[in-house]
Amino acid sequence: MGEFRLVAAGAGRFRADGPLTFASARGARLLGERLWGDGRGDVAVDCSGIGAADSAGLAVLLDWLAGARRAGRTLLRGV
């Protein structure tokens, strides 16, 4: 299935690729933390490339939402 990746797709836009499961959750969470570190405004993540997900993957998405809120940014569903 491969490794989870966040691929830049333009200013403030990213595409999530790979499995978002217990096995990849820690790395995915850390990748997401980088999204809030620099820049301003909304961040859009296209999740259509996630091939498999479980409850740990859902926890990562919720953590990303909380991280965006703490940074004063909004996490949007990418298109």
RACOR-V758970 format. One record per backbone hydrogen bond with DSSP energy under -0.5 kcal/mol. NH is the residue of the N-H (numbers start at 1). CO is the residue of the C=O. If there is no record, write none. Layout:
# RACOR-V758970
NH;CO  NH;CO
This chain:
# RACOR-V758970
5;17  7;5  7;15  8;6  9;10  9;13  13;10  14;44  15;7  16;46  17;5  18;49  20;52  21;19  24;21  25;21  28;24  29;25  30;26  31;27  32;28  33;29  34;30  34;31  35;31  35;32  36;32  36;33  37;33  38;34  43;74  44;12  45;76  46;14  47;45  49;16  50;47  51;18  51;49  54;20  58;54  59;55  60;56  61;57  62;58  63;59  64;60  65;61  66;62  67;63  68;64  69;65  70;66  71;67  72;69  73;68  76;43  76;74  78;45  78;76
